[in-house]
């Protein structure tokens, strides 16, 4: 288990059942059966929703998830160096959890 894996699990601790499984080309972390984040080669893949997505992908260290060389709206890749600090990781995990609410609309 990587340091980032441990930090994700520690942040989610106490919020529900945490499980891990293969998603895309990395390890996915689920909370109560819903995908929160996927680790892909040291980076973090998250569904953050489409509200404000254009602004997020313009931030240094953030890029859209690509599928067949096309951006997937609402999904971002956060470079591992952008989440070295626990508060930065928390911000992105909370963004993913907020993305759940948008998907439920």
C-alpha positions as CSV (number, residue, x, y, z in Angstrom):
1,X,0.0,0.0,0.0
2,X,1.4,3.4,-1.0
3,X,1.5,6.4,1.2
4,X,-1.2,8.1,-0.9
5,X,-3.4,5.0,-0.5
6,X,-3.0,5.1,3.3
7,X,-3.8,8.9,3.3
8,X,-7.0,8.4,1.2
9,X,-8.1,5.6,3.5
10,X,-7.3,7.6,6.6
11,X,-9.3,10.6,5.3
12,X,-12.3,8.4,4.5
13,X,-12.2,6.6,7.8
14,X,-15.3,6.8,9.8
15,X,-17.5,8.0,6.9
16,X,-18.8,4.5,5.9
17,X,-17.5,1.3,4.5
18,X,-14.2,1.7,2.6
19,X,-13.4,-0.8,-0.1
20,X,-10.7,-1.1,-2.7
21,X,-10.9,-2.5,-6.2
22,X,-9.5,-2.2,-9.7
23,X,-10.8,0.8,-11.7
24,X,-9.5,2.1,-15.0
25,X,-5.8,1.3,-14.8
26,X,-5.4,1.8,-11.1
27,X,-6.7,1.1,-7.6
28,X,-10.1,2.5,-6.9
29,X,-11.3,3.6,-3.4
30,X,-15.0,3.3,-2.7
31,X,-17.1,4.6,0.1
32,X,-20.3,2.7,0.7
33,X,-20.0,1.2,-2.8
34,X,-19.5,4.5,-4.6
35,X,-16.2,5.4,-6.3
36,X,-14.4,8.2,-4.6
37,X,-10.9,8.1,-6.2
38,X,-8.6,6.0,-8.3
39,X,-4.8,6.0,-8.1
40,X,-3.2,5.9,-11.5
41,X,0.6,5.9,-11.6
42,X,0.9,8.1,-8.5
43,X,-1.8,10.5,-9.7
44,X,-5.4,10.8,-8.5
45,X,-8.4,10.4,-10.8
46,X,-11.6,11.9,-9.5
47,X,-15.2,12.6,-10.7
48,X,-15.8,16.1,-9.6
49,X,-18.8,16.9,-11.7
50,X,-19.2,19.3,-14.5
51,X,-20.0,22.4,-12.4
52,X,-16.8,24.5,-12.6
53,X,-15.0,21.7,-14.4
54,X,-13.5,24.0,-17.0
55,X,-12.0,26.1,-14.3
56,X,-10.5,23.1,-12.5
57,X,-8.7,21.8,-15.6
58,X,-7.0,25.1,-16.1
59,X,-5.2,24.8,-12.7
60,X,-1.6,23.8,-12.9
61,X,-1.2,20.1,-12.0
62,X,-4.8,19.3,-13.0
63,X,-5.8,17.8,-16.3
64,X,-9.0,16.2,-17.7
65,X,-9.3,12.4,-17.8
66,X,-9.0,11.4,-21.4
67,X,-10.9,8.5,-23.0
68,X,-10.0,7.8,-26.7
69,X,-8.0,11.0,-26.6
70,X,-11.1,13.0,-25.7
71,X,-11.6,14.8,-22.3
72,X,-14.3,13.2,-20.1
73,X,-16.3,16.1,-18.7
74,X,-16.5,16.1,-14.9
75,X,-13.4,13.9,-14.4
76,X,-9.9,15.2,-13.6
77,X,-6.5,13.8,-13.0
78,X,-4.6,15.5,-10.1
79,X,-0.9,15.1,-10.3
80,X,0.5,13.4,-7.2
81,X,2.8,16.4,-6.5
82,X,-0.3,18.6,-6.2
83,X,-1.6,16.5,-3.3
84,X,1.5,16.1,-1.2
85,X,-0.2,18.1,1.6
86,X,-3.0,16.5,3.5
87,X,-5.2,19.6,3.2
88,X,-4.8,19.5,-0.6
89,X,-5.8,15.8,-0.7
90,X,-8.8,16.6,1.5
91,X,-9.9,19.3,-0.9
92,X,-9.9,17.0,-3.8
93,X,-11.6,14.1,-2.0
94,X,-14.3,16.5,-0.9
95,X,-14.7,17.7,-4.5
96,X,-15.2,14.1,-5.5
97,X,-17.8,13.6,-2.8
98,X,-19.6,16.8,-3.9
99,X,-19.5,15.4,-7.5
100,X,-21.8,12.6,-6.2
101,X,-24.4,15.1,-5.3
102,X,-24.3,16.6,-8.8
103,X,-24.7,13.2,-10.4
104,X,-27.8,12.6,-8.3
105,X,-29.5,15.6,-9.7
